[in-house]
Each structure stands twice: as structure tokens, then as C-alpha cells.
Amino acid sequence: MAATRTANAHWEGSLLEGRGRVSLDSSGIGAYDVSWPARTEEPNGVTSPEELIAAAHSTCFSMSLSNVLSKAGHQVERVDTKADVTFQPGQGITGVALTTRASVPGISPEEFAIRAEEAKTSCPVSQALGGTTITLDAALA
């Protein structure tokens, strides 16, 4: 069954001086201010498209890794993933660095590394970001 999720963005003003707000409509969990300076300088309590992509990617990868490990017969205790999305003005998103640590009793570091790469490939957000360099630092906790 296909699922569609919805967010809405409202923007006022020019790119550099303007400001906006993005709402997470499907979940209804909130609306967040966005601005150009939040993309290129300090966020100061305002989000950016890159931060939202980082949230989506870290979550999706963690879910994908849990699924890959479970299908391989492993009991997953926890997966913690950080995504650093790099934005370069004039070029766009130039890379995503995933860092994940997991607690999976009984798995070897070698098999874990193989499963983590498999999860990176099968993660729908990784697939959607296919034109971007995605690196992975995966280790057992």
C-alpha cells in the first residue's frame, strides 16, 4: 500500500532576506521557521531544508538497518544514526555523512559492516538522494 505524506512551506520576501515556515501536515506535529541564514550560517532556532533532510535520512537509515539485520536473523537492541548534510551555496547539497552505532548481540564487526552498506543502499531516502555522495561510518556500540 502506497503512502503519501504532506508538508507545506510558506515563504515571504527575497531568498536572502526573506523567511518562511514549514508545517508537517500529515503528522500534525508542528510547524517550523526556515530562512536562508539557517542554511548558510548559524541556525539560531530556525531550521533549513538540509536539517529536514538530515532528520529524514538518519531516521530512514536506522529503520533500514534494523530491517536488514532482523531479516538476517539478528536481534537489534538499538541503532543510533546521525546524518550531516552539507550545503554549499551555488552548488547545493554536496554530501551526506551518516554515522551509525548499533547494539546487535552476536554479530561480527565484519558482518555488521556488510549489513550497514546493504541498509545504505536499500534506504529509500538514500535512493532519493542518489545524485549525492553518501558516506557511512558504521560500528557496533
Secondary structure, 3 states (H helix, E strand, C coil): CCCCCCEEEEEECCCCCCEEEEEECCCCCEEEEEEHHHHHCCCCCCECHHHHHHHHHHHHHHHHHHHHHHHCCCCCCEEEEEEEEEEECCCEEEEEEEEEEEECCCCCHHHHHHHHHHHHHHCHHHHHCCCCCEEEEEEEC
